[in-house]
Every structure is written in C-alpha cells, then in structure tokens.
Amino acid sequence: MDIDFWFEFGSTYSYPAAMRVEELASQAGVGIHWRPFLLGAIFREQGLSDSPFNLYPAKGRYMWHDLERTCRALGIPFQRPSQFPRNGLLAARVACRFDKEAWLPDFVRAVYRANFVDDADIAGASVVGRCIADAGAQPEEVLAQAQSPESKAKLRAQTDDAMRLGIFGAPTVVVGEELFWGNDRLEDALGRAASRSG
Amino acid sequence: MDIDFWFEFGSTYSYPAAMRVEELASQAGVGIHWRPFLLGAIFREQGLSDSPFNLYPAKGRYMWHDLERTCRALGIPFQRPSQFPRNGLLAARVACRFDKEAWLPDFVRAVYRANFVDDADIAGASVVGRCIADAGAQPEEVLAQAQSPESKAKLRAQTDDAMRLGIFGAPTVVVGEELFWGNDRLEDALGRAASRSG
C-alpha cells in the first residue's frame, strides 16, 4: 500500500521527514504520493495567526533544540533558518503541479536544504528556480506552469483535502485513512503501509 | 545522573510515560525525581483556556487515536476517559507532598490507571484515597497532610519551577538542563542521563 506524504516547505519537522521518506519507503517496498499543502491556511482555520512555535515561545525554544538534536542523531545537516516560518507557497505550487514527475523528490529535498541548511529565502523565484534546476528540470517553464490559475487552484484544493482528512500539522503520513503525525511517526507509518501491502 | 520526571495526572501522554519510567530508569541505572505539576496553570499563562486537544478538535481526535495505538504497541491497557482533562489537583498535591516516599511510584501509577483504564474521577478524595491505600499508605493521614497550606504552596512553587525551566507540556523529562518532551522522548532522555552518569 502506498503512503500519502503531506508536507509544508516552511515546517521544521517536515524537513528531516522529507529527507528520509524516499529511502525508508523504498526499503519498506512502499510507494509515495507527495502531497504539499499550506499549513498556514490550516492554522488560520484554527484561529492561529502564526506558527504555534512562534505563538508559544517556550514551545518554540524547545522545538529548535529538539530539531537540532533530532537531525544530529539522524546524520542530517541542519542550520537554524534566520526567518521562521519561511513562505513555501511558490515551492508548494511547483511540487503540487509536478507531483508525479521523476525529478520531484530531488526538488523537494533541494528546497528543504535551501531553507534548513543554506538559510536561503525559499519564497522567491530565484531560489526555487535554482532548486528546480538542481533537480534536473527547466526553471522558466516549470515556474510559469506552477503559477497558472489551474496550478494555484490545485494547491488550494489539496490544502482543503488536508483539512478534510483531519490534518492539523506537518509532516503527516496518511496510510489508508490512518494518520501518523510528525517525523517521529514516519517509521510507524511505513511499517503500517508495508503490513497492509502483504 | 538522575532525571526529573515532570508529569500531570490529567495529561494523556503522561500516562504511558508514567507507567514505564520506573522500569526503564532502573534498567538504565538512573534515579528519578518525581515532579508533579499543574499543566493547566501553564496553559493559562500561555493564554489557553483549555487543553489544546480540546481547543483544536482535529488535534484532539488524532491524539486519542494515537494514544490508543501507542498504548497497544507498548502493551499498556487503555480506555478513553469519559471526561478530559480530569482535575488532578488533589492527586498532584499528594504526589508533591510525598514525592520521596517509597510508595509514591505505586500511587502515581494507581492514579493514572484510575483515570485511563477505569475511567474513574480522580478529582475526588474517594478515588485518590483508594489509590493511596493501593500503594500501601494511610489515606486519611496522607490526604490531610496533602491539603495543608504548606503542601498547597509546595505544588504551586513546583509549577512555577516548571515554567522557569521552559516546560510547556507533559510529560517532560529534564536531564541537567536539557528538556525531553513527550512519551516519545522517554528513552532518549534516559539514554542521555545514563551517558552523563558514566
């Protein structure tokens, strides 16, 4: 059984999960549907004006320490971004429009590395374009298509889907109808998917 | 090095952590300081009028499913309480006043079982008294001492300490000055404490 990997480019714990999910899924013999969505829209629906990590400073301080500790334990490079959360809208439109392309996983990881290793502003077309090129696709063409009305509508609809599924944070892996929230649940989710494939 | 195990009797993920911490700490050769506190006071300080699991229904629905799944995987019995969160004030006063007694860990587990297995209202003296008796202590004497002005002040001061340490949720294990939040981080916390003991 395949998994749906729901992620947000600005989300901190989505970073280690996105860096690991393809290799772990491959080891488990499980396919991935990449599902970018806009976590900010879901927070607004809940009445939150910002990331809970900014609204609740103690929680935010803990998260940065825990994320650094988590990445170190997993052997994943990490540098705390100077801005949080970064605006992942353009990158999410690209990932949503081109979600089945062979270059998509490389693009996703390139954007996360830009945000969480290089401290680059992923909101702009220059950084996103560089990530597209790094993944082996054509930046101009991809960026133009990602900003078409159809692409914008597709990402909005996908974010609505996330809400309907009961998603409230990122990353979330959905296996059938079961949710697994957080980088901490990635292995459990893949184990569940693998057991349902047999 | 010892750990500080910060817990709240109403807190859902504190339940599996409290049921496991003594055995895991013993295996790791680590001592435990039991630190009950009032999570509601910390939520109020953050401007929250209730548990986030009640304020954000999608998060709450997920938590109940995840907690059930977690307890099943750990072999810990679980029945969803008909009321959430339950008021753990009296039980916390007992645990705070008698935190170094040999019967304390049994009392803590008895209260959690009452809440999360027997669906009993832990707010009242009858249930808390039964838990004290189950742990081998004298309910009348313990309850009277737990409700003295000194005992009430001790729990308030301990909750203030939790805030000063940056604690924002339960359970939290503190090793030196490092925080590990959640049942998911219990093993990591004990591993850190064991490595600092050597």
Chai-1 contact restraints between the chains, C-beta under 6 A:
chainA,res_idxA,chainB,res_idxB,connection_type,confidence,min_distance_angstrom,max_distance_angstrom,comment,restraint_id
A,Q46,B,Y56,contact,1.0,0.0,6.0,A-B,restraint_1
A,Y56,B,Q46,contact,1.0,0.0,6.0,A-B,restraint_2
A,A58,B,G166,contact,1.0,0.0,6.0,A-B,restraint_3
A,A58,B,F168,contact,1.0,0.0,6.0,A-B,restraint_4
A,K59,B,F168,contact,1.0,0.0,6.0,A-B,restraint_5
A,Y62,B,L179,contact,1.0,0.0,6.0,A-B,restraint_6
A,Y62,B,W181,contact,1.0,0.0,6.0,A-B,restraint_7
A,G166,B,A58,contact,1.0,0.0,6.0,A-B,restraint_8
A,F168,B,A58,contact,1.0,0.0,6.0,A-B,restraint_9
A,F168,B,K59,contact,1.0,0.0,6.0,A-B,restraint_10
A,L179,B,Y62,contact,1.0,0.0,6.0,A-B,restraint_11
A,W181,B,Y62,contact,1.0,0.0,6.0,A-B,restraint_12
A,D184,B,D184,contact,1.0,0.0,6.0,A-B,restraint_13
